[in-house]
């Protein structure tokens, strides 16, 4: 199973659309996915709270990561870095071992020349968590809102092919890690 993590809280964001597209493409290939929807419910990270009993939202996040064979992230860039809510999610993974050695990749949907700060920060933070970044699966697939259909996903065959390639690399890395 591939866990799909959006770094955006915005309903209908292009990041969410990419992950909904990944879910559809994965289903066509017989790959199970789970779209994590708890980003907005996570408490602010406090190291004093990173102990048992964990807040329920954190327990749910860590359980979803633990159950996954790989993680696909799609996040926007805010002010040259990761959005605060998504950085908070990643902070909650540092104290656990669930993401350690887990194959992780990201797709950047930002316009050309944008999003590099988020990518750099993501790479740094994932390094602290011990995640196994699948470099070949970390790609840029620029999208605009007009690419998103009424179902929230993207029908463009080239975008879907590229998302399928990313999923294939993550699935292969997850099988190799098992």
C-alpha positions, 0 to 999 in steps of 0.5 A: 500500500502506498500512503499519499500525503498532501502538504496542502490544507486547501480543498481542491489544491493541485497537490490534492489533485495529483494525489487523487490522480495517483490513487486512480492510476494506482487502482488501475494498476492494482496497487492499493493506496491510502490518502491521508486526510488528517493534516489539519487535525494534528496538534502542534508538535511539542517534544514533551508530547512525543511520548505515550500516550500520543495524541490520537491524531499522531497515533493515526498518522504513525499507524498509516505510515507504518502500514504503508510500503511507501509514501508519496508526497505532494506539497506546495511551497509557502514562503520558500519552504514547506507549509507550516502544517506539513512541516508539523506533520513531518516533525511528528515523524522524527520521534517515531521509527515508522518512516525510517527506511521507508521508501518515500518520493515526492511530486512537485506540481509547481510551475517551472522555477518554483517549489525548489525551496520546498523540495530542499526542505523536504529532502533535509527533513526526510534525512532526519527521519531516516526515510529512504528517498527514492531519487528517481521517483522525485519528479516535477510534473507542473500542473495548473488548476485547469488540468483538474477535472470535476472529479478532482483528478487529472485526465491528461494522459501524459501526467497520468503516465508520469504519475504511474512511473513514480508509483511503479518506482515506489512500489518496486522500492517497497518490495525491495525493502520488504 
